[in-house]
Amino acid sequence: MPSVLVLNGPNLNLLGTRKPEVYGSTTLADVEAMCRDAAGRHGLTAEFRQSNHEGQLIDWVHEFGARAKAGECIGAVFNPGAYTHTSVALHDAIEGAELPVVECHISNVHKREAFRHHSFISPVARGIVVGFGVRGYVLAIDGLAALHEEGRASS
């Protein structure tokens, strides 16, 4: 059964306790359960990863890019956290690995501080989901699955 990677960047391990007025009280474990259910509805398994380290995230992008090319993975839902606004390296990794990515943010980053309005990830993402709270992860999985099916139908 093919998989979908759900990849989370720095500080998302604090979900549920860090700034609940912005990010809510749902924990990352709760998000993982939601994502597994959503993936299952599409006949997929969800592989869930989180790291506070940019290099580890890049290694996983490379790994899952190869797995996507092998037909084992349809792509990734990626919440890069603050690396969204700073990481050319993650941009280059996604582009180089050719990993289909849906960028996902819990809050509406465009209603927040000006430095959060720019994303280095968006130009290499297949789609972007922002501002729907943790439900955005499910929307992103649904969207990635739809894009994957459209790609298979047109091949």
C-alpha positions as CSV (number, residue, x, y, z in Angstrom):
1,M,0.0,0.0,0.0
2,P,1.5,3.4,-0.9
3,S,2.1,5.9,1.7
4,V,1.9,9.7,2.3
5,L,4.6,11.4,4.4
6,V,3.4,13.9,7.0
7,L,6.4,15.9,7.8
8,N,6.6,18.5,10.5
9,G,9.4,21.0,11.2
10,P,10.7,22.8,14.3
11,N,8.6,23.3,17.4
12,L,5.6,21.3,16.2
13,N,6.4,18.8,18.8
14,L,5.1,21.5,21.2
15,L,1.7,21.5,19.5
16,G,-1.0,21.7,22.1
17,T,1.1,23.6,24.6
18,R,2.9,26.3,22.6
19,K,0.7,29.4,21.9
20,P,-2.7,27.6,22.1
21,E,-4.3,30.9,21.1
22,V,-2.6,30.6,17.7
23,Y,-2.2,26.8,17.2
24,G,-5.0,25.4,19.4
25,S,-4.8,22.7,22.0
26,T,-4.6,19.6,19.7
27,T,-1.4,17.7,20.2
28,L,0.9,16.4,17.5
29,A,-0.2,12.8,18.5
30,D,-3.8,13.9,17.9
31,V,-2.8,15.2,14.4
32,E,-1.0,12.0,13.7
33,A,-4.2,10.0,14.4
34,M,-6.2,12.3,12.2
35,C,-3.7,11.9,9.4
36,R,-3.7,8.1,9.6
37,D,-7.5,8.1,9.4
38,A,-7.4,10.5,6.4
39,A,-4.8,8.5,4.6
40,G,-6.6,5.3,5.2
41,R,-9.7,6.7,3.5
42,H,-7.6,7.0,0.4
43,G,-6.1,3.5,0.7
44,L,-2.8,5.0,1.9
45,T,-0.7,4.6,5.0
46,A,0.6,7.7,6.7
47,E,4.3,8.0,7.7
48,F,4.6,10.7,10.3
49,R,7.9,12.5,11.1
50,Q,8.9,15.6,13.1
51,S,12.3,17.1,13.6
52,N,13.6,20.4,14.9
53,H,16.7,19.9,12.7
54,E,16.8,21.2,9.2
55,G,19.3,18.5,8.0
56,Q,17.1,15.7,9.2
57,L,14.1,17.2,7.3
58,I,16.2,17.4,4.2
59,D,17.3,13.7,4.6
60,W,13.6,12.7,4.8
61,V,12.7,14.8,1.8
62,H,15.5,13.0,-0.2
63,E,14.4,9.5,1.1
64,F,10.7,10.1,0.3
65,G,11.5,11.7,-3.1
66,A,13.2,8.4,-4.0
67,R,10.3,6.4,-2.7
68,A,7.8,8.6,-4.7
69,K,9.8,7.9,-7.8
70,A,9.6,4.1,-7.0
71,G,5.8,4.4,-6.6
72,E,5.9,3.6,-2.9
73,C,4.8,7.1,-1.8
74,I,2.5,9.7,-3.3
75,G,4.2,12.7,-1.7
76,A,4.3,14.7,1.5
77,V,2.2,17.0,3.5
78,F,4.8,19.3,4.9
79,N,4.5,21.9,7.7
80,P,8.0,23.3,7.8
81,G,7.3,25.6,10.7
82,A,9.7,28.6,10.8
83,Y,11.9,27.0,8.2
84,T,9.2,28.0,5.7
85,H,10.5,31.6,5.9
86,T,14.2,30.8,6.1
87,S,15.2,27.6,4.3
88,V,16.5,27.7,0.8
89,A,18.0,24.3,1.6
90,L,14.5,22.8,2.1
91,H,13.4,24.5,-1.1
92,D,16.3,23.0,-3.0
93,A,15.8,19.5,-1.4
94,I,12.1,19.4,-2.5
95,E,12.9,20.6,-6.0
96,G,15.9,18.2,-6.4
97,A,14.2,15.2,-5.0
98,E,11.1,15.9,-7.0
99,L,8.9,15.1,-4.0
100,P,5.3,16.2,-4.5
101,V,4.6,18.4,-1.5
102,V,1.5,20.1,-0.2
103,E,2.7,22.9,2.2
104,C,0.5,23.1,5.3
105,H,0.2,25.7,8.0
106,I,-2.1,25.6,11.0
107,S,-2.5,29.4,11.3
108,N,-3.0,31.8,8.5
109,V,0.5,33.0,8.1
110,H,-0.6,35.9,5.9
111,K,-2.5,37.4,8.9
112,R,0.6,37.3,11.1
113,E,3.9,39.1,11.3
114,A,5.2,40.3,8.0
115,F,8.3,38.0,8.0
116,R,5.9,35.1,7.9
117,H,4.3,36.2,4.6
118,H,7.2,34.8,2.5
119,S,7.7,31.1,1.9
120,F,10.7,29.5,0.3
121,I,8.6,26.3,0.1
122,S,5.6,27.5,-1.8
123,P,7.4,27.9,-5.2
124,V,8.2,24.1,-5.2
125,A,4.9,22.9,-3.6
126,R,2.0,21.4,-5.6
127,G,-0.4,23.1,-3.3
128,I,-0.7,25.1,-0.1
129,V,-3.2,24.8,2.8
130,V,-3.2,27.6,5.4
131,G,-5.4,28.8,8.2
132,F,-7.7,25.8,8.8
133,G,-6.1,24.8,12.1
134,V,-5.1,21.2,12.4
135,R,-7.9,20.2,10.0
136,G,-5.6,21.6,7.3
137,Y,-3.5,18.4,7.5
138,V,-6.6,16.3,6.4
139,L,-7.4,18.8,3.7
140,A,-3.8,18.6,2.5
141,I,-3.9,14.8,2.4
142,D,-7.1,14.9,0.5
143,G,-5.6,17.4,-2.0
144,L,-2.4,15.4,-2.4
145,A,-4.4,12.2,-3.0
146,A,-6.5,14.0,-5.6
147,L,-3.5,15.4,-7.4
148,H,-1.9,11.9,-7.4
149,E,-5.1,10.4,-8.9
150,E,-5.3,13.1,-11.5
151,G,-1.6,12.4,-12.4
152,R,-2.3,8.7,-12.8
153,A,-5.4,9.3,-14.9
154,S,-3.5,11.6,-17.3
155,S,-0.6,9.2,-17.7
